């Protein structure tokens, strides 16, 4: 059922007709992190040192050539950018082959999952400006199929949830409508879903360049429980990109 609040925003469930706009929103939401990741990575002292060293080498070898200095340093910067791009494009490709390949089967036909859109009226037309997804999980990362008949978490007596939890993903808000509480509202819809299904924990993975997402999570009471550097990219690219994946968790 659609959810409304004091802002002119409606949060509703995904429908098959939304597929095109959701895929576009998802793709742009993932790829927009490439430049922040690149600038963060290049500010690392090690990468900055290599950039300066190569620039000096190019200047000397080129006979005091500023062009050669720029060429050598630029080659290193281009390599680091490529590494960052590989990380996010790898993640995008992986999700487009899995849950986002068949959104209806992944999120509409499973009682343990859901996908919601935030929409509002822009210039007299209704526009989708944000999205978020949630999936029930077993320990080890498997989806829920038969955990309490598709309903995981605490029972009416508040007993153990058997290790099942809910994972939030694909939280995206279009740039012009950020800092207007849409991220908080979408996360709130997932928290309501957790309570409806009886999940005791909500978790999500956030990459280190996503400062706004990390800030939002902390504001909403999430705590970081782990961190790793394994990504969907080649290990060399992951290492050079200096991107960590942080697991944030909130007790519902």
N, C-alpha and C positions, 0 to 999 in steps of 0.2 A: 504494500500500500504506500502511496506517495506520502512524503513527510514534508511539512512546511514549518517555517518559523517566522520570526519578526522580519527577516530580510525577504525580498521578493525572489527567493530561491526555492525550487522544488527538487526534492531528492526522490527519485523513483527507480524502480527496477528496470534492468535492461530488457529490451524486446528485440526480436530478430531484425526488425527494420533499422535498428541503431548500429548494425554491424560496421558499416562503412565509417561512420563518424567516430566510433569507438576505436577502430584500428588506427585511424589517423591521429586521434588524440593520444593513443598509446605510443605509437611510433615517435611522434614529436616529443612526447614527454620523456622518453628514454634518451633520444639522441641529443636533447638540449644539454645534457650533462657533460658532453664531450669537452666543450671549451672550458668550463669551470675546472674539470679534471686536469686538462692540459696546463692551465695557468698555475694550479696548485702544485702539479708535479714539477713544472719548470722552476718553481720557487724553492724546491728542495735544494739544500746546500750542495749535495753531490751532483745533481743535474746542472745546477748553476755553475759549479766549478768546472765541469766538463765543457759547458757552453763557452765560458770565458777562455779556457785553455785552448780550445779549438779555434776560437776567434783570433787569439794571439798567434797561434801557429800559422793560421791562414795569412795573417798580416805580415809575419816575418817571411814565410815561404813565398809570398807573392811580391816580395820586394816593397814592403810598406804599402801594400794594396788594401784599402778599406773594403773594396769589393770582395777580395779574396777572404778577408776576415768575416765579412757578412755571409759569404757563401759557406764557409766551414761551420760557423756557428749556427747558421740557418739549417744546415743539414741535420745537425743534432736535434734542433727544435722540431724539425719535421718528423724525425724518427719518434720522438716522444709523443707528438700529436698522433701519429699513426698507432702507437701502442694504446693510447687512451681511446681512440676510435674503435680499435679492435675489441676492447673490453665491452663497450656498450653495444656495438653492433653484434657481437657474439651473443650477448644477453637477449637482444631483440630477436635475433634469428632463432634462438632456442625457444623462446616463448611463442613465437609465431608458428613453430612446428608442434608445439604442445597445446597448452590450454587455449591460446588465442587462435588456433587453427579451426576449432569448432567451439565457439563461445557458448552456443546454446547447450551443447552436450556437457561442457565443462561447468557451466554456472546456472543454467536454468533447470536442467534435468537431474540435478543432485541436491538432495535436501540439506547436505552439509555445506553447500556453497551458495554464493550470491554475488551479483554484480550490480552496482547502482550508479546512476548518472545524476549529476547536478545540472539543472537547466534553469534559465531565467529568460525574461523577455528583453530582447535587444532590438531597438528600432522597430518595434511592433511585431517582431518575429521571435519565436521561442528558439533558443540556442543552447546546445549542450556545452557547458563550460568546465565540466569536471567529471571524474569517475573514480571508483574504488572497487576492489574485489576482495572476497573473503573465501577461504577454503578450510574445511575441517581437516585435521592432520592426526596421524598416529605418530608415536615416537619413531624416529628414523626417517620421517618425511613422507610416508605413504598417506594417500588420501583415505578418508573414512568411507567405508562401504557399509559395514555392519556394526559400527560402534554405537550401541544402544539404538539399533534400528535406524542408523543414520543421524542420530541425535547424540552428541557427545557431551561430556562434562559432568557436573554434579547432579546427583539425583535429588529428589524432593527432600531427602534427609540430609543433604549437604555432604554426602559421602565422596570418596575419591573419584576423580574423573577418569581413572584408568590410564592416565598419561596422554589423553587426547587433548588437543588444543586447536585454536583457530589462527590461521595465518592470513594477514592482510597484505595485499599487493596492489600494484597498478594504481596507486594514489597519484592522480594527476589533476592539476587545475591550470587552465589557460592563463597565460601571463597577465593579461589586462585585469583579471578578476582575482588575482592573488592579494593577500593581506586584507581580505574581506571576510575572513572566518570560514570560507568554503571548505578548506582542508579540515578544520575542526568539526564542521558539520558532517562531512563525509565519514570521518573517523568515528564520530558519534553514532552514525547509522550502523557501522560495523560493530561497535560496542553493544548497541541494542540487539543486533543479530546474535551476538555471543550470549547475551542474557536470555534471549528467546530459546536458543538451542542448548543452554546450560553449560557452555564452555567456561572454564575457570581461568583461562589465560588467552591473551591476544598477543601475537608476535608478528614482527615484520623485519625484513632485511633492508638496510639502507646503506648506500655506498658513501664513503667518506666525503666526497665533494658536495653532497646534498645537504648543505648547511641548514637551509630552511626546513627541510624535512626533519632533520635531527632536532632542531630547535622546537618544532611543533610537537614532536614526540615527547620531549622532556617537559614541555608545558602541560601536556595532557597526562603526565604521570608515568610515562614509560621509562624504563631503566635499561641501560645497555648490559647485556648478560654475556656476550662473547664478541669476538672479532676475528676475521681471517682474511687472507689475501687471495684465496682461490676464486677465480672468476671463470666465465665461459670462454675466455681467450687463452691462447698459447701461454704457457708458464712464463716465458721470457717477456712477452708483452705485459702480462699482469705484474711482473716484478718491476719492470721499468716504469709502468704507469703509476706505481705507488698508490694504488687504490685499495683500500680496505673495505670489507663488507661487515657492517655492524649489525648484530641482532639486538633489536629492541623488544622489550617485553613488558606487558602490563597485566596485573592481576585484576580480573573483572569482578 
